Amino acid sequence: MIRKETKVYGTKGQIVGDILPGREVILVEDVTTTGGSVIKAIHALRGEGLVIHRVITVVDREEGASGILASNEVELIPLVRMSELLKKI
């Protein structure tokens, strides 16, 4: 798990869990819009030596996240796209 910011109590880290440099991890998001939040998480994880090639998101709002992630060599895998949801209503 990655926190938005470092806590001053408990483990005091931004990343919770075992950090093994070189280990590949997959990020899971509920909703992805522009990709700004997930890019911050990717940079923090890569800064600890972890490898990220994929982000799975429940909903891709299709507002630029896919392109931003691709430019950082990360594939966005949405379970559903907003345009698909809108077709259903």
Secondary structure, DSSP 8 states (H G I E B T S, - for coil): -B-SS--SSTT--SB-S---TT-EEEEEEEEESSSHHHHHHHHHHHHTT-EEEEEEEEEE--SSHHHHHHHTT-EEEEEEEHHHHHHT-
